[in-house]
Amino acid sequence: MTSRKTPSKSSPSSPRRKPTRGSRLRGPQARRVALAKVKDDLSRYLRLAEAREIVITRHGRPAGVLIGFQSDEDWFEYQLERNPEFLSRIDRGSAEIQQGLGVRLEDVPLSKSGLTKR
């Protein structure tokens, strides 16, 4: 007779991050394509890059990444994710909230036309 397996007491594996628009976490792994092939058919590879990033290789080694966008919104979000000023403002806001300096949405005064200026 075998004994019942007890669940592990160690922490479970890290949860998988969900991809966001413009996120590079699109698929299991980026597709690797030689530079010569990309040069010969750039339009095709741009379309493919909308679904998952393409690593461009030179002599078998990674040389760059081709990233495609399905919409203008995807492009805008990609830019925001890499804008140092925007990221800094997000970090400052998060720190203020942790210090209790934030304002709850329920406490924001409303007017007939929407939010009011303070």
N, C-alpha and C positions, 0 to 999 in steps of 0.2 A: 504494500500500500504506500502511495506517495503522499507526502505532506502538502498542504495547500501553500501556494506561494503568497507571501505577504507583500503588500506594496512597498516599494522602495521609500526610504525616509529621506533620501537625498532630493534636492530640488529638481523639479522637472526641467527639461530642456528649455532654453529660451524660446519664448513664443515668436513665431515668424512675424516680421513686420509686414503690414499691408502696404501695397504700393499706393502712392498718391499720384495725382496727375503730374506728369513731367518727371516722375520719380525714375530712378535708374533700376529700381527693383522690379523689373517687368517680367522676367522669365527665369527659368532655371539657370541659364548661363548665357552670356553674350555670345553672339555668333562671331567667329573669327574669319576674316576674309583678307586675302593678299591685296596689297595696294594696287598691283597691276589690274586685278579684276575690278576693283572699285573704279579706277580711272576709266576703264573700258565701258562701264555701265553704271555711272553715278546715279542716274534717275531711278533705276531699279533698286539700288541699295538704299537710297533715301526713303523710298516707299517701305522697304523691309524694316528700316530703322524706326518707323512709326510704331511698330509692334514690339521690337526689342533692340537694344543697342547693338552696334556692330563694332567689334574691335578690328581695326585695320592693322595688318602686320606688314613689316618690311623685313625681308630675309627671315621670315618665321618668327620674328619678335614683335611684340605689341609696339605700335608707333603712334596710334591715335584712336579716337573713338568717334564714330558717326552716330549722332543722335537725331532722330526724326520727331516731328510734332504733328499730331493729328489735327490740332486747331490752334487758333491764336491764343486761346485761353491756356493751353498747354505751354506755349512759348512764354507767356506772361508769368505763369507760375514757376517755370524753370528759372527765369531771370530773378524772381523774388527769392527763391531758395538759395541763390548764390550772391545776393546783394548784401555786402557787409553792413551797411547802414540799417537796412531793414532787420537783419538778424540781431544787430545790437539793440534795436528798439524792442524786439521781442524778448530778448534776454532781460533788459531793464524792467519791462512790464511784468515778466514772470517773477522777478526778484521782489518787486513792489507788492505783488499779490501774496507772496509767501510771507512778507512782513506785515500783512494785514492792511496795506494801504490802498487796496483796490476798492471798487464800488460794485456792489451786486447789481445785476441787471434789473432786478425788481425795484431797486432804489433810484433808478434813473428816472427823472421826471419826464412825463409825456405831455405834449400839447395835442390839440386836435389835428395838427399837421404832422405829428411825429415827435421825434426827440427835440428837446429845447436846448439852447446853449446856456451854459452856466456862467 
